[in-house]
Amino acid sequence: MSATMFLRAVRAAAFAVVSVVLGLGAHVFAGGAVSARTLLVAMAGSFLLAFAVAGRERSRGVIFLALAASQAALHVLFSVAHTVEPLAAAHSGHVHSGLVPGLGMLVTHAWAAGMTALWLSRGEALVWALLRRLESRLRLIVVAAVDPAYVSFVLPLVESAPTPRSAMLGHQVGRRGPPPAAGTVTA
């Protein structure tokens, strides 16, 4: 199943917003400043990166690699575009020579990219699962419109709606066998 242009653009926009807000937040927290023009360049670059890989469902690893590449590019872009105040940089750990970040900054970027990749991959899985379900339901509706006899063959009549189960009890183990007799003590 591949994505339409609209779905691709929506997914790329979500990735770009999350990626740029993550990089921008870290940069500002570390004492840097970002102009609106640099922010637009960052959004456009992140969007193009995400749009290039958003053609189909992606794994957590691919999402992590795209986020890590995006974070590295945003770090370089924000570092080149703006200088950090020396006093603020010394207190926040934003000190690095040229464009090479320090170990603490690398660990922070990697941790943030990893946690965000987990979050985005769960959203990715949810979107694709929903699309697969919608696709099967829409196929059935189209078939029902064309040949109603086929639907009665595929979908047996249901006497009553199934009883909903509580999600809170999903962790309990079902035991086989008859229930204990009244008045019997079980150990």
C-alpha positions as CSV (number, residue, x, y, z in Angstrom):
1,M,0.0,0.0,0.0
2,S,1.5,3.3,-1.0
3,A,0.6,6.8,0.1
4,T,-1.3,9.3,-2.0
5,M,0.3,12.8,-2.4
6,F,-2.1,14.3,0.2
7,L,-1.2,11.6,2.8
8,R,2.5,11.9,1.9
9,A,2.4,15.7,2.4
10,V,0.5,15.4,5.7
11,R,3.0,12.8,7.1
12,A,5.9,14.9,5.9
13,A,4.5,18.0,7.5
14,A,4.0,16.2,10.8
15,F,7.6,14.9,10.7
16,A,8.9,18.4,9.8
17,V,7.1,20.1,12.6
18,V,8.2,17.6,15.2
19,S,11.8,17.6,14.0
20,V,12.1,21.4,13.7
21,V,10.4,22.0,17.1
22,L,12.7,19.5,18.7
23,G,15.8,21.1,17.2
24,L,14.6,24.6,17.7
25,G,13.7,23.9,21.3
26,A,17.1,22.4,22.1
27,H,18.9,25.3,20.3
28,V,17.0,28.0,22.1
29,F,17.3,26.1,25.5
30,A,21.1,26.1,24.9
31,G,21.2,29.8,24.5
32,G,20.9,30.2,20.7
33,A,18.6,32.4,18.7
34,V,16.9,31.6,15.4
35,S,15.5,34.0,12.8
36,A,12.2,33.5,11.0
37,R,14.1,33.0,7.7
38,T,16.3,30.3,9.2
39,L,13.2,28.6,10.7
40,L,11.5,28.6,7.2
41,V,14.6,27.1,5.7
42,A,14.7,24.4,8.4
43,M,11.0,23.6,7.9
44,A,11.4,23.4,4.1
45,G,14.5,21.1,4.4
46,S,12.8,18.8,7.0
47,F,9.7,18.7,4.9
48,L,11.6,17.7,1.7
49,L,13.5,15.0,3.6
50,A,10.4,13.6,5.0
51,F,8.4,13.9,1.7
52,A,11.2,11.9,0.0
53,V,10.8,8.9,2.3
54,A,7.0,9.2,3.0
55,G,5.9,7.1,0.1
56,R,5.1,4.0,2.1
57,E,5.0,2.8,5.7
58,R,8.4,3.1,7.4
59,S,10.0,1.2,10.2
60,R,11.2,2.6,13.5
61,G,14.8,2.4,12.3
62,V,14.2,4.4,9.2
63,I,12.3,7.0,11.1
64,F,15.2,7.2,13.6
65,L,17.8,7.6,10.9
66,A,15.7,10.3,9.2
67,L,15.3,12.1,12.5
68,A,19.0,11.8,13.3
69,A,19.9,13.2,9.9
70,S,17.4,16.0,10.3
71,Q,18.7,16.8,13.8
72,A,22.3,16.9,12.5
73,A,21.3,19.2,9.6
74,L,19.3,21.5,11.9
75,H,22.2,21.7,14.4
76,V,24.6,22.7,11.6
77,L,22.0,25.2,10.1
78,F,21.2,26.8,13.5
79,S,24.9,26.9,14.4
80,V,26.0,28.5,11.1
81,A,23.1,31.0,11.0
82,H,23.5,32.3,14.5
83,T,26.2,32.7,17.1
84,V,25.5,31.8,20.7
85,E,26.3,34.2,23.5
86,P,29.6,33.0,25.1
87,L,28.3,33.2,28.7
88,A,25.0,31.4,27.9
89,A,26.9,28.8,25.9
90,A,29.3,28.1,28.7
91,H,26.4,27.5,31.2
92,S,24.3,25.4,28.9
93,G,26.9,23.1,27.4
94,H,26.5,24.6,23.9
95,V,30.3,25.1,23.6
96,H,31.8,23.3,20.6
97,S,34.5,24.1,18.1
98,G,33.1,25.0,14.8
99,L,30.3,22.8,13.8
100,V,31.3,19.7,15.8
101,P,29.2,19.4,18.9
102,G,30.5,18.1,22.2
103,L,29.7,14.6,23.6
104,G,26.9,15.9,25.8
105,M,25.2,17.5,22.9
106,L,25.6,14.4,20.7
107,V,24.1,12.2,23.5
108,T,21.2,14.7,23.9
109,H,20.5,14.8,20.2
110,A,20.6,11.0,19.9
111,W,18.4,10.5,22.9
112,A,15.8,13.1,21.7
113,A,15.9,11.5,18.2
114,G,15.4,8.1,19.6
115,M,12.5,9.0,21.9
116,T,10.8,11.0,19.1
117,A,11.3,8.1,16.6
118,L,9.5,5.8,19.0
119,W,6.6,8.3,19.3
120,L,6.5,8.9,15.5
121,S,6.7,5.2,14.7
122,R,3.7,4.4,16.9
123,G,1.8,7.1,15.1
124,E,3.0,5.8,11.8
125,A,1.8,2.3,12.7
126,L,-1.6,3.6,13.8
127,V,-2.1,5.6,10.6
128,W,-1.3,2.7,8.4
129,A,-3.4,0.2,10.4
130,L,-6.3,2.6,10.2
131,L,-5.8,3.0,6.4
132,R,-5.7,-0.8,5.9
133,R,-9.0,-1.2,7.9
134,L,-10.6,1.7,6.0
135,E,-9.5,0.1,2.7
136,S,-11.1,-3.2,3.5
137,R,-14.3,-1.6,4.7
138,L,-14.5,0.6,1.6
139,R,-13.9,-2.3,-0.7
140,L,-16.8,-4.1,1.0
141,I,-19.1,-1.1,0.6
142,V,-18.2,-0.8,-3.1
143,V,-18.8,-4.5,-3.6
144,A,-22.1,-4.2,-1.8
145,A,-23.2,-1.4,-4.1
146,V,-22.3,-3.5,-7.2
147,D,-23.5,-6.9,-6.0
148,P,-25.7,-7.0,-2.8
149,A,-25.9,-10.8,-2.9
150,Y,-22.1,-11.1,-2.4
151,V,-22.3,-9.2,0.8
152,S,-25.0,-11.4,2.3
153,F,-22.7,-14.4,1.5
154,V,-19.6,-12.7,3.0
155,L,-21.3,-11.2,6.1
156,P,-23.6,-13.5,8.0
157,L,-26.5,-12.0,9.7
158,V,-25.8,-11.2,13.4
159,E,-28.7,-11.7,15.9
160,S,-27.3,-9.2,18.4
161,A,-24.3,-7.0,18.7
162,P,-21.3,-8.5,20.4
163,T,-20.9,-7.5,24.1
164,P,-18.0,-5.0,24.4
165,R,-15.1,-6.1,26.6
166,S,-13.4,-3.8,29.0
167,A,-9.9,-2.8,28.0
168,M,-9.1,-2.7,31.7
169,L,-9.4,-6.5,32.0
170,G,-7.3,-7.2,29.0
171,H,-4.3,-8.2,31.1
172,Q,-6.1,-11.0,33.0
173,V,-5.6,-14.6,32.1
174,G,-8.7,-16.6,31.3
175,R,-8.9,-19.9,33.1
176,R,-10.4,-23.0,31.5
177,G,-13.0,-25.2,33.1
178,P,-16.2,-24.7,34.9
179,P,-16.5,-22.1,37.7
180,P,-16.1,-23.4,41.3
181,A,-19.3,-24.7,42.9
182,A,-21.0,-22.4,45.4
183,G,-19.7,-22.7,48.9
184,T,-16.5,-24.4,47.7
185,V,-13.3,-23.0,49.1
186,T,-10.4,-22.7,46.5
187,A,-6.8,-22.3,47.5
